[in-house]
Amino acid sequence: MAEHYHDDPKNLRKLRQLKPELFASFIDFDRKVFEAGALDLKTKEIIAVAAAHVTRCPYCIDAHTKRAQKAGASEAEIAEAAFVAMALAAGAPFAHAAIAMGALEGKKE
């Protein structure tokens, strides 16, 4: 990832310098979210892998895939999370097709 986004560490430093309190708050929140709780770290990271695919964040895909593997997720679990994301990403347009079909009602010529 870094080879594609070579200026990002510098840009994040700038973001941190401009808004240190907000930057620190985000980092603290992120750390807290990934603490073990009702869900263990492995489960949270697998969820994050799927969410990262849906949000299409290359950084998150890279980081959470590595973190999921480190937390004990297998390659098959990570692949399945990506397929869950694919299903959900396709599910939204499928569900919203009902809006299009509804729009067609009464407009038949």
C-alpha positions as YAML, in Angstrom:
chain: A
units: angstrom
residues:
- id: 1
  name: MET
  ca: [0.00, 0.00, 0.00]
- id: 2
  name: ALA
  ca: [2.68, 2.50, 0.97]
- id: 3
  name: GLU
  ca: [4.18, 2.45, -2.53]
- id: 4
  name: HIS
  ca: [0.89, 3.81, -3.88]
- id: 5
  name: TYR
  ca: [0.43, 6.44, -1.20]
- id: 6
  name: HIS
  ca: [3.97, 7.64, -0.56]
- id: 7
  name: ASP
  ca: [2.98, 11.03, 0.91]
- id: 8
  name: ASP
  ca: [0.37, 9.72, 3.33]
- id: 9
  name: PRO
  ca: [2.54, 9.47, 6.48]
- id: 10
  name: LYS
  ca: [3.62, 13.08, 5.95]
- id: 11
  name: ASN
  ca: [0.02, 14.12, 5.36]
- id: 12
  name: LEU
  ca: [-1.18, 12.34, 8.49]
- id: 13
  name: ARG
  ca: [1.53, 14.12, 10.49]
- id: 14
  name: LYS
  ca: [0.18, 17.40, 9.14]
- id: 15
  name: LEU
  ca: [-3.35, 16.40, 10.10]
- id: 16
  name: ARG
  ca: [-2.13, 15.56, 13.62]
- id: 17
  name: GLN
  ca: [-0.28, 18.88, 13.86]
- id: 18
  name: LEU
  ca: [-3.29, 20.90, 12.74]
- id: 19
  name: LYS
  ca: [-5.82, 19.17, 15.03]
- id: 20
  name: PRO
  ca: [-3.90, 17.27, 17.73]
- id: 21
  name: GLU
  ca: [-6.86, 16.85, 20.09]
- id: 22
  name: LEU
  ca: [-9.14, 15.43, 17.39]
- id: 23
  name: PHE
  ca: [-6.39, 13.22, 16.04]
- id: 24
  name: ALA
  ca: [-5.65, 11.82, 19.51]
- id: 25
  name: SER
  ca: [-9.36, 11.32, 20.16]
- id: 26
  name: PHE
  ca: [-9.73, 9.27, 17.00]
- id: 27
  name: ILE
  ca: [-6.67, 7.13, 17.83]
- id: 28
  name: ASP
  ca: [-7.94, 6.57, 21.38]
- id: 29
  name: PHE
  ca: [-11.41, 5.66, 20.10]
- id: 30
  name: ASP
  ca: [-9.95, 3.22, 17.58]
- id: 31
  name: ARG
  ca: [-7.84, 1.54, 20.26]
- id: 32
  name: LYS
  ca: [-10.83, 1.27, 22.58]
- id: 33
  name: VAL
  ca: [-13.07, -0.22, 19.88]
- id: 34
  name: PHE
  ca: [-10.57, -3.00, 19.23]
- id: 35
  name: GLU
  ca: [-10.16, -4.01, 22.86]
- id: 36
  name: ALA
  ca: [-11.63, -7.40, 23.66]
- id: 37
  name: GLY
  ca: [-15.15, -7.10, 25.01]
- id: 38
  name: ALA
  ca: [-18.30, -8.97, 24.09]
- id: 39
  name: LEU
  ca: [-16.41, -9.79, 20.89]
- id: 40
  name: ASP
  ca: [-12.83, -11.01, 20.89]
- id: 41
  name: LEU
  ca: [-10.14, -9.25, 18.86]
- id: 42
  name: LYS
  ca: [-10.13, -11.87, 16.09]
- id: 43
  name: THR
  ca: [-13.88, -11.44, 15.53]
- id: 44
  name: LYS
  ca: [-13.61, -7.65, 15.56]
- id: 45
  name: GLU
  ca: [-10.80, -7.73, 13.01]
- id: 46
  name: ILE
  ca: [-12.75, -10.07, 10.73]
- id: 47
  name: ILE
  ca: [-15.69, -7.66, 10.93]
- id: 48
  name: ALA
  ca: [-13.26, -4.82, 10.15]
- id: 49
  name: VAL
  ca: [-11.98, -6.68, 7.08]
- id: 50
  name: ALA
  ca: [-15.53, -6.95, 5.73]
- id: 51
  name: ALA
  ca: [-16.36, -3.34, 6.62]
- id: 52
  name: ALA
  ca: [-13.16, -2.11, 5.00]
- id: 53
  name: HIS
  ca: [-14.13, -3.81, 1.76]
- id: 54
  name: VAL
  ca: [-17.59, -2.23, 1.84]
- id: 55
  name: THR
  ca: [-16.17, 1.23, 2.57]
- id: 56
  name: ARG
  ca: [-13.44, 0.61, -0.05]
- id: 57
  name: CYS
  ca: [-10.63, 1.92, 2.12]
- id: 58
  name: PRO
  ca: [-7.35, 0.43, 0.85]
- id: 59
  name: TYR
  ca: [-5.52, 1.35, 4.04]
- id: 60
  name: CYS
  ca: [-8.13, -0.36, 6.20]
- id: 61
  name: ILE
  ca: [-8.20, -3.45, 3.99]
- id: 62
  name: ASP
  ca: [-4.44, -3.76, 4.29]
- id: 63
  name: ALA
  ca: [-4.19, -3.01, 8.00]
- id: 64
  name: HIS
  ca: [-7.18, -5.02, 9.20]
- id: 65
  name: THR
  ca: [-6.34, -8.02, 7.05]
- id: 66
  name: LYS
  ca: [-2.88, -8.11, 8.63]
- id: 67
  name: ARG
  ca: [-4.33, -7.49, 12.10]
- id: 68
  name: ALA
  ca: [-6.95, -10.22, 11.62]
- id: 69
  name: GLN
  ca: [-4.28, -12.70, 10.60]
- id: 70
  name: LYS
  ca: [-2.14, -11.70, 13.58]
- id: 71
  name: ALA
  ca: [-5.18, -12.18, 15.85]
- id: 72
  name: GLY
  ca: [-5.53, -15.75, 14.57]
- id: 73
  name: ALA
  ca: [-7.86, -15.45, 11.59]
- id: 74
  name: SER
  ca: [-7.18, -17.98, 8.86]
- id: 75
  name: GLU
  ca: [-6.86, -17.08, 5.21]
- id: 76
  name: ALA
  ca: [-10.21, -18.84, 4.63]
- id: 77
  name: GLU
  ca: [-11.89, -16.68, 7.31]
- id: 78
  name: ILE
  ca: [-10.48, -13.51, 5.77]
- id: 79
  name: ALA
  ca: [-11.61, -14.60, 2.29]
- id: 80
  name: GLU
  ca: [-15.09, -15.38, 3.63]
- id: 81
  name: ALA
  ca: [-15.25, -11.92, 5.22]
- id: 82
  name: ALA
  ca: [-14.50, -10.42, 1.80]
- id: 83
  name: PHE
  ca: [-17.33, -12.47, 0.30]
- id: 84
  name: VAL
  ca: [-19.70, -11.27, 3.02]
- id: 85
  name: ALA
  ca: [-18.73, -7.72, 2.05]
- id: 86
  name: MET
  ca: [-19.39, -8.50, -1.61]
- id: 87
  name: ALA
  ca: [-22.84, -9.84, -0.75]
- id: 88
  name: LEU
  ca: [-23.69, -6.77, 1.31]
- id: 89
  name: ALA
  ca: [-22.34, -4.38, -1.31]
- id: 90
  name: ALA
  ca: [-24.47, -6.10, -3.93]
- id: 91
  name: GLY
  ca: [-27.40, -6.29, -1.54]
- id: 92
  name: ALA
  ca: [-27.89, -2.54, -1.36]
- id: 93
  name: PRO
  ca: [-28.51, -2.07, -5.09]
- id: 94
  name: PHE
  ca: [-30.64, -5.22, -5.10]
- id: 95
  name: ALA
  ca: [-32.82, -3.83, -2.30]
- id: 96
  name: HIS
  ca: [-32.89, -0.37, -3.84]
- id: 97
  name: ALA
  ca: [-34.10, -1.86, -7.13]
- id: 98
  name: ALA
  ca: [-37.48, -1.96, -5.38]
- id: 99
  name: ILE
  ca: [-37.41, 1.84, -5.50]
- id: 100
  name: ALA
  ca: [-36.81, 1.77, -9.25]
- id: 101
  name: MET
  ca: [-39.56, -0.80, -9.77]
- id: 102
  name: GLY
  ca: [-41.89, 1.30, -7.61]
- id: 103
  name: ALA
  ca: [-41.07, 4.35, -9.70]
- id: 104
  name: LEU
  ca: [-42.18, 2.48, -12.79]
- id: 105
  name: GLU
  ca: [-45.63, 1.73, -11.38]
- id: 106
  name: GLY
  ca: [-48.30, 3.95, -12.84]
- id: 107
  name: LYS
  ca: [-45.95, 5.16, -15.54]
- id: 108
  name: LYS
  ca: [-46.71, 2.41, -18.01]
- id: 109
  name: GLU
  ca: [-47.57, 3.85, -21.39]
...
